[in-house]
Amino acid sequence: MEIDTNPTEYSDVLLRPMNCRLNPHTRSDGSAMLTQGDTAVTVTVSGPMEVKLHNLQIDKAHVEVYYRSKSGLPSIADKLREKIIRDTCESALLTVLYPRSSIFLQIHEMENAGGLLACAVNASCLALLNSGLSMKSLLAGVHCAINSDNELVLDPDQLVCEHAVASLTFVFESINRNVVAVYTTGRFTIGQYNDAVIKCRHASDIIFKFYREIIQKFATHATNTKIDSENPIICQA
C-alpha cells in the first residue's frame, strides 16, 4: 500500500521512507512495527490490566514503558528514552478513563540508523491506536540535525547524525500541532531552534497523514479479512 508522504504542499519537507506493520503480535492488546529509513522499532501494548499495589492510582491509569535496546543490555540512554516516551504517551492517553489499572508498553529497538527516539514515539502511537485505548490526541515525533555547515537536515540518517553539531527531536500533538516534548543535544542558536520547530511541525503533518491512511486501510481490511499473525496489515510510505 503506497502513501505519498511528500505532496506538493510539502515539496521542501522530505522524510525517509516509512513502512508500518500493524498487529504483528496478536497476543498483545495492540502492536506495531515501524521503520523510518533503516531505523526499525516494534512496540506492543498491554492494558488496561491489573496494576501492582505500589503503582495504584485511584483517579487514573498507571502508564509504564520498558525499552529494550538492540544489544539487550539496558543503559542510561535507554532509561532516558523510557521516561521521555512514558511521559509523552501519558500526556496523550485519557488515563482518567482507566482508574486503578495499568497500561504497559514494551518497545524493542531492532535497528538504529538515525532518528531512533522519533521512530519509537511514532511506533508507540500506532500501537496505542491499534490497542483501541482512548486518546486525547495523536503524537508525531520528528528528528532533525544541524550539520557542520549550519544547515538543518530533516530526518537524517546515521551518517549525518554522527557528524552533526546538534540533534533535535520534537513531538507534536495532532490537534493544534503544539510541541509536547523536546530532546536536544549539542549546541545551536535560538534562531536555529525556531527554524527546526517550524520545519519539523510541517513534517508532523505528513506523519499524521500517514497515520490516517494506515488506520483507514486497517479498518477496511478488518471488515473483509480476519486479522491474525498470518495476515497482518502492512503499509508503506
Stockholm file with secondary structure:
# STOCKHOLM 1.0

chainA/1-237         MEIDTNPTEYSDVLLRPMNCRLNPHTRSDGSAMLTQGDTAVTVTVSGPMEVKLHNLQIDKAHVEVYYRSKSGLPSIADKLREKIIRDTCESALLTVLYPRSSIFLQIHEMENAGGLLACAVNASCLALLNSGLSMKSLLAGVHCAINSDNELVLDPDQLVCEHAVASLTFVFESINRNVVAVYTTGRFTIGQYNDAVIKCRHASDIIFKFYREIIQKFATHATNTKIDSENPIICQA
#=GR chainA/1-237 SS CBCCSSCGGGTTCCCCCEEEEECCCTTSSEEEEEEETTEEEEEEEEEEECCCGGGCCSSSCEEEEEEECTTSCCCHHHHHHHHHHHHHHHHHBCGGGSTTCEEEEEEEEEECSSCHHHHHHHHHHHHHHHHTCCBSSCEEEEEEEECTTSCEEESCCHHHHHTCSEEEEEEEETTTCCEEEEEEEECCCHHHHHHHHHHHHHHHHHHHHHHHHHHHHHHHHHHHSCCSTTSCEEEEC
#=GC SS_cons         CBCCSSCGGGTTCCCCCEEEEECCCTTSSEEEEEEETTEEEEEEEEEEECCCGGGCCSSSCEEEEEEECTTSCCCHHHHHHHHHHHHHHHHHBCGGGSTTCEEEEEEEEEECSSCHHHHHHHHHHHHHHHHTCCBSSCEEEEEEEECTTSCEEESCCHHHHHTCSEEEEEEEETTTCCEEEEEEEECCCHHHHHHHHHHHHHHHHHHHHHHHHHHHHHHHHHHHSCCSTTSCEEEEC
//
